[in-house]
Amino acid sequence: MKELRADARRNREQILRAAHLAFLEQGPEAPLDQIAERAGVGNATLYRHFPTRLELIRCVAFDHMGQMAALATGTLAAAPTARRALTVFATRVVERGVVAMLPILGGHVETDPQFQTARAELLDALEALLAASRAEGVLRDDVGAADLVMFLAVLTRPLPTVSGQLNDAVRARMLTTLLDGLRPREATPLPGEPISADQITADLSTGRA
């Protein structure tokens, strides 16, 4: 892709962020003109960067996957312990909300040639983080990378009729409860086998058929 000027790059980032928030609130059918208004750009600017709704959904989904992979790799490299890395990773993912729409948006892009590559990179980064956590004895054995994605996706979806500081407080409590539940001490075995990414992709395809 041709290198964008600073102003064009800024517009593109603003549109992606606005689309992310709109998709969180209204789903992937959120009106594009509202997204443009929220991003502070005109409709023509939005369509210049993203000619179709599918292209915008595609870029939001891949942006989220890339952010999560980078967060997993970066926190594991920088944190003093795997436990700290897992905590920082989960906290930052929740703060950014980058995983909330992946199970929904993924169904729109799973046939894209880039999807398998982006998914593999994300899963590799998550598995490295989880493997380090297991080796350190701070993560139960029956939780996989796709499990973690789904747990965080549920946690980061907007809470109905709750907003502002209360929303943040509730989410912080839920995140702490989740992190405690990931630890192996006195853990109740989870039902069934760890969820796989292939299961999620197949289920998304079935639901869209």
C-alpha positions as CSV (number, residue, x, y, z in Angstrom):
1,M,0.0,0.0,0.0
2,K,1.3,3.5,-0.9
3,E,2.7,5.5,2.0
4,L,0.1,7.9,3.3
5,R,0.7,11.5,4.0
6,A,0.5,12.4,7.7
7,D,-2.9,14.0,7.4
8,A,-4.3,11.1,5.4
9,R,-2.8,8.6,7.9
10,R,-4.4,10.5,10.7
11,N,-7.8,10.5,8.9
12,R,-7.6,6.8,8.3
13,E,-6.8,6.1,12.0
14,Q,-9.6,8.3,13.1
15,I,-12.1,6.5,10.8
16,L,-10.9,3.1,12.1
17,R,-11.3,4.2,15.7
18,A,-14.8,5.7,15.0
19,A,-15.8,2.5,13.2
20,H,-14.6,0.4,16.1
21,L,-16.8,2.3,18.5
22,A,-19.8,2.4,16.2
23,F,-19.5,-1.4,15.6
24,L,-19.3,-2.0,19.3
25,E,-22.5,0.0,19.9
26,Q,-24.6,-0.8,16.8
27,G,-22.9,-3.8,15.1
28,P,-21.2,-4.0,11.7
29,E,-24.3,-2.4,10.0
30,A,-23.7,0.9,11.8
31,P,-24.4,3.8,9.3
32,L,-21.2,4.9,7.5
33,D,-22.2,8.5,7.5
34,Q,-22.4,8.4,11.3
35,I,-18.9,6.8,11.4
36,A,-17.6,9.6,9.2
37,E,-19.2,12.3,11.4
38,R,-17.8,10.6,14.5
39,A,-14.3,10.6,12.9
40,G,-14.5,14.2,12.1
41,V,-14.2,13.7,8.3
42,G,-16.5,14.0,5.3
43,N,-18.2,11.0,3.6
44,A,-15.9,11.4,0.7
45,T,-12.8,11.0,2.9
46,L,-14.2,7.9,4.4
47,Y,-15.0,6.3,1.0
48,R,-11.6,7.3,-0.3
49,H,-10.0,5.2,2.3
50,F,-12.6,2.5,2.5
51,P,-14.6,2.2,-0.7
52,T,-17.1,-0.4,0.7
53,R,-18.5,-1.3,4.1
54,L,-16.7,-4.7,3.8
55,E,-13.4,-3.1,3.3
56,L,-13.9,-1.0,6.5
57,I,-15.0,-4.1,8.4
58,R,-12.0,-5.9,7.1
59,C,-9.5,-3.2,8.1
60,V,-11.1,-2.9,11.6
61,A,-10.9,-6.7,12.1
62,F,-7.3,-7.0,10.9
63,D,-6.3,-3.9,12.9
64,H,-7.7,-5.5,16.1
65,M,-5.9,-8.8,15.4
66,G,-2.6,-7.0,14.8
67,Q,-3.0,-4.9,18.0
68,M,-3.7,-8.0,20.0
69,A,-0.7,-9.9,18.6
70,A,1.6,-6.9,19.2
71,L,0.3,-6.5,22.8
72,A,0.8,-10.2,23.6
73,T,4.4,-10.2,22.2
74,G,5.3,-6.9,23.7
75,T,4.0,-7.5,27.2
76,L,5.7,-10.9,27.3
77,A,9.0,-9.4,26.3
78,A,8.8,-6.4,28.7
79,A,7.1,-7.8,31.8
80,P,9.3,-9.3,34.6
81,T,7.1,-12.4,34.9
82,A,4.6,-14.2,32.7
83,R,1.9,-13.6,35.3
84,R,2.5,-9.9,35.0
85,A,2.6,-10.1,31.2
86,L,-0.8,-11.9,31.2
87,T,-2.3,-9.3,33.5
88,V,-1.0,-6.4,31.6
89,F,-2.1,-7.9,28.3
90,A,-5.6,-8.6,29.4
91,T,-6.0,-5.2,31.0
92,R,-4.8,-3.3,27.9
93,V,-7.0,-5.4,25.6
94,V,-10.0,-4.5,27.8
95,E,-9.1,-0.9,28.0
96,R,-8.8,-0.7,24.2
97,G,-11.8,-2.9,23.5
98,V,-9.9,-4.4,20.5
99,V,-11.2,-7.9,21.0
100,A,-14.9,-7.2,21.5
101,M,-16.0,-7.4,17.9
102,L,-13.6,-10.0,16.6
103,P,-16.0,-12.9,17.0
104,I,-18.6,-10.9,15.0
105,L,-16.4,-9.2,12.4
106,G,-14.4,-12.3,11.8
107,G,-17.3,-13.9,10.1
108,H,-17.2,-11.2,7.5
109,V,-13.5,-11.7,6.7
110,E,-12.7,-15.3,7.3
111,T,-12.6,-16.0,3.5
112,D,-10.1,-13.2,3.0
113,P,-6.6,-14.5,2.0
114,Q,-5.1,-12.4,4.7
115,F,-7.3,-13.8,7.4
116,Q,-5.5,-17.1,7.9
117,T,-2.1,-15.3,8.1
118,A,-3.4,-12.7,10.6
119,R,-5.2,-15.4,12.7
120,A,-2.0,-17.6,12.8
121,E,0.1,-14.6,13.9
122,L,-2.4,-13.7,16.6
123,L,-2.7,-17.3,17.9
124,D,1.1,-17.8,17.9
125,A,1.6,-14.7,20.0
126,L,-1.2,-15.7,22.4
127,E,0.1,-19.3,22.7
128,A,3.6,-18.0,23.5
129,L,2.1,-15.9,26.3
130,L,0.0,-18.7,27.6
131,A,2.8,-21.2,27.4
132,A,5.0,-19.0,29.5
133,S,2.2,-18.5,32.0
134,R,1.7,-22.3,32.3
135,A,5.5,-22.9,32.7
136,E,5.5,-20.4,35.5
137,G,2.5,-22.2,37.1
138,V,0.1,-19.3,37.0
139,L,-2.3,-20.5,34.3
140,R,-4.5,-23.6,34.3
141,D,-3.8,-26.2,31.7
142,D,-7.3,-26.3,30.2
143,V,-7.4,-22.8,28.8
144,G,-6.3,-22.2,25.2
145,A,-5.7,-19.1,23.1
146,A,-9.2,-19.1,21.6
147,D,-10.7,-19.4,25.1
148,L,-8.9,-16.3,26.1
149,V,-10.1,-14.4,23.1
150,M,-13.7,-15.3,23.7
151,F,-13.5,-14.6,27.5
152,L,-12.1,-11.1,26.7
153,A,-14.5,-10.5,23.9
154,V,-17.5,-11.1,26.3
155,L,-15.9,-8.9,28.9
156,T,-15.2,-6.0,26.6
157,R,-18.7,-5.7,25.0
158,P,-20.6,-2.6,26.2
159,L,-22.7,-3.2,29.3
160,P,-26.4,-2.4,28.8
161,T,-27.8,0.6,30.8
162,V,-24.4,1.0,32.5
163,S,-22.1,3.9,31.5
164,G,-19.2,6.1,32.6
165,Q,-17.4,5.4,35.9
166,L,-19.8,2.6,36.9
167,N,-19.1,0.8,33.6
168,D,-15.3,1.0,34.2
169,A,-15.7,-0.2,37.8
170,V,-17.8,-3.2,36.8
171,R,-15.4,-4.1,34.0
172,A,-12.4,-3.9,36.3
173,R,-14.1,-6.2,38.8
174,M,-15.0,-8.7,36.0
175,L,-11.4,-8.6,34.7
176,T,-10.0,-9.3,38.1
177,T,-12.4,-12.2,38.6
178,L,-11.4,-13.6,35.1
179,L,-7.7,-13.4,35.9
180,D,-8.2,-15.2,39.2
181,G,-10.2,-17.8,37.4
182,L,-7.4,-18.4,35.0
183,R,-5.0,-19.4,37.8
184,P,-4.7,-23.1,38.5
185,R,-5.0,-23.2,42.3
186,E,-8.2,-24.9,43.4
187,A,-9.6,-24.4,39.9
188,T,-12.8,-26.2,38.9
189,P,-12.2,-28.1,35.7
190,L,-13.8,-26.5,32.7
191,P,-16.5,-28.5,30.9
192,G,-15.3,-30.1,27.6
193,E,-12.1,-29.3,25.7
194,P,-10.5,-25.9,25.1
195,I,-12.3,-24.0,22.4
196,S,-10.3,-24.0,19.1
197,A,-10.0,-21.2,16.6
198,D,-11.2,-23.6,13.9
199,Q,-14.5,-24.2,15.8
200,I,-15.1,-20.4,16.1
201,T,-14.5,-19.9,12.4
202,A,-16.7,-22.8,11.4
203,D,-19.5,-21.6,13.7
204,L,-19.3,-18.1,12.2
205,S,-19.5,-19.5,8.7
206,T,-22.6,-21.6,9.7
207,G,-24.3,-18.6,11.3
208,R,-23.8,-16.5,8.2
209,A,-25.1,-19.2,5.8
